[in-house]
Amino acid sequence: MVRQRRLHTAWRTGQPVVENPPHIEYTSLPPYDGSVDYPVPPVHHSEWVDPHRERTQNQEEGRVVGAFGFGEFVDTLTSIFGPPQHRYH
């Protein structure tokens, strides 16, 4: 905490905070287009689905993209929790 305050004070007074900073030639850098390329998370139990690949597969199979498959949802719940049970009040 003391080091952070000292660095902040040095920065506020205009003193260099980074010793021997690397020289960057900004004219050679490509222009920033605003996009961010996030890394794809590792696949774990098929939790990650690439939206682009899913969209392409749906278009190839002729399925409606963006429609909620309630039947698939019920099948998933049944596979996790078993068939519906009676409610006891």
Backbone torsions as a table, in degrees:
resi	resn	phi	psi	omega
1	MET	NA	-38.7	179.6
2	VAL	-65.4	-39.7	-179.7
3	ARG	-65.3	-39.7	179.6
4	GLN	-63.5	-41.9	178.2
5	ARG	-64.3	-41.0	-179.7
6	ARG	-64.4	-43.4	178.5
7	LEU	-65.6	-38.9	179.1
8	HIS	-65.2	-42.6	178.2
9	THR	-63.4	-42.3	178.3
10	ALA	-62.6	-41.2	179.6
11	TRP	-65.4	-41.3	-179.5
12	ARG	-64.7	-32.7	-179.2
13	THR	-87.1	0.1	176.6
14	GLY	89.1	7.0	178.3
15	GLN	-78.2	148.8	178.4
16	PRO	-66.5	132.8	-178.3
17	VAL	-94.2	-38.2	179.7
18	VAL	-97.5	126.3	178.7
19	GLU	-82.4	132.8	179.1
20	ASN	50.2	61.8	-180.0
21	PRO	-67.9	147.4	179.1
22	PRO	-69.2	144.1	178.3
23	HIS	-79.6	129.8	179.5
24	ILE	-116.7	125.1	177.3
25	GLU	-90.2	96.6	-173.4
26	TYR	-68.6	-23.5	-179.4
27	THR	-71.2	-20.7	-179.2
28	SER	-89.7	-8.4	-179.7
29	LEU	-77.7	145.0	175.9
30	PRO	-68.7	151.9	-179.8
31	PRO	-64.6	144.1	179.6
32	TYR	-78.9	122.4	-177.2
33	ASP	-98.3	3.4	176.7
34	GLY	89.4	-9.3	-178.3
35	SER	-87.3	150.3	178.2
36	VAL	-121.5	129.4	-179.0
37	ASP	-101.5	93.4	-179.4
38	TYR	-78.5	146.8	177.4
39	PRO	-70.7	147.7	178.2
40	VAL	-77.3	127.2	-179.3
41	PRO	-66.1	153.5	178.9
42	PRO	-66.4	145.8	-178.6
43	VAL	-74.2	130.5	178.7
44	HIS	-137.8	108.4	-179.6
45	HIS	55.8	36.9	177.5
46	SER	57.3	31.5	178.3
47	GLU	-76.9	-31.8	-177.2
48	TRP	-93.1	125.1	175.7
49	VAL	-121.8	124.4	179.3
50	ASP	-71.6	117.2	-175.6
51	PRO	-60.7	-35.1	-179.0
52	HIS	-66.8	-44.3	179.9
53	ARG	-65.8	-40.3	179.4
54	GLU	-64.0	-41.1	179.6
55	ARG	-62.8	-42.9	-179.6
56	THR	-64.7	-43.7	179.3
57	GLN	-63.9	-41.0	180.0
58	ASN	-64.7	-38.6	179.9
59	GLN	-69.2	-36.7	178.8
60	GLU	-67.6	-36.7	-178.1
61	GLU	-85.4	-5.9	177.8
62	GLY	78.2	17.2	179.4
63	ARG	-80.2	157.0	176.6
64	VAL	-76.5	124.3	-178.6
65	VAL	-86.9	133.1	176.7
66	GLY	95.3	-5.6	178.7
67	ALA	-83.8	140.2	-180.0
68	PHE	-84.1	122.1	179.5
69	GLY	-87.7	92.9	-176.8
70	PHE	-65.7	-36.0	178.7
71	GLY	-61.6	-42.2	177.4
72	GLU	-64.4	-36.6	179.6
73	PHE	-64.8	-43.9	179.0
74	VAL	-65.0	-40.6	177.7
75	ASP	-61.2	-40.2	178.5
76	THR	-64.7	-45.8	178.9
77	LEU	-62.8	-39.9	179.2
78	THR	-64.9	-38.0	179.7
79	SER	-69.2	-26.5	-179.5
80	ILE	-86.7	-50.9	-171.6
81	PHE	-102.6	-8.0	-176.2
82	GLY	89.5	178.8	-178.4
83	PRO	-66.5	158.2	180.0
84	PRO	-59.4	141.5	-179.6
85	GLN	-109.5	159.4	176.6
86	HIS	-70.5	146.6	176.4
87	ARG	-86.7	135.4	175.4
88	TYR	-112.2	122.4	-177.9
89	HIS	-95.6	NA	NA
